[in-house]
Amino acid sequence: MPNKFKPGDLIILNQYGLFITLDHDRKVGIIISKSYNIFPPEEKTEFDTFFIVYDILLDGELIKMIPEEFMEMYEDYEKDT
């Protein structure tokens, strides 16, 4: 499965991503890193779970390990408004 974002892409945090910031405005961010996988803490589940995450720069602050499900492409957001 190809990565949804690449370094340099402009993004907007979606309704889930807005919870990671203190300011709940829709600000444009930029993807800083390639995608990487993280595993949740040890849990007793039947399936192996991992998250695809990125490091982003948002409002001058580097924020690490943001799941790709928390973001959408800025161009897509711009078309909807």
FENHU-V125806 format. One record per residue. N is the residue number from 1. PHI is phi in whole degrees, 0 to 359 (999 if undefined). Layout:
n:N phi:PHI
n:N phi:PHI
//
This chain:
n:1 phi:999
n:2 phi:291
n:3 phi:290
n:4 phi:286
n:5 phi:232
n:6 phi:223
n:7 phi:306
n:8 phi:98
n:9 phi:292
n:10 phi:271
n:11 phi:228
n:12 phi:233
n:13 phi:286
n:14 phi:277
n:15 phi:299
n:16 phi:282
n:17 phi:292
n:18 phi:296
n:19 phi:286
n:20 phi:273
n:21 phi:247
n:22 phi:283
n:23 phi:263
n:24 phi:269
n:25 phi:276
n:26 phi:277
n:27 phi:253
n:28 phi:279
n:29 phi:240
n:30 phi:229
n:31 phi:286
n:32 phi:259
n:33 phi:244
n:34 phi:289
n:35 phi:291
n:36 phi:214
n:37 phi:258
n:38 phi:232
n:39 phi:250
n:40 phi:292
n:41 phi:305
n:42 phi:310
n:43 phi:227
n:44 phi:268
n:45 phi:229
n:46 phi:280
n:47 phi:241
n:48 phi:282
n:49 phi:244
n:50 phi:215
n:51 phi:240
n:52 phi:269
n:53 phi:231
n:54 phi:221
n:55 phi:263
n:56 phi:231
n:57 phi:252
n:58 phi:227
n:59 phi:56
n:60 phi:79
n:61 phi:242
n:62 phi:279
n:63 phi:240
n:64 phi:260
n:65 phi:60
n:66 phi:269
n:67 phi:298
n:68 phi:296
n:69 phi:290
n:70 phi:270
n:71 phi:232
n:72 phi:221
n:73 phi:296
n:74 phi:299
n:75 phi:299
n:76 phi:294
n:77 phi:295
n:78 phi:297
n:79 phi:292
n:80 phi:283
n:81 phi:262
//
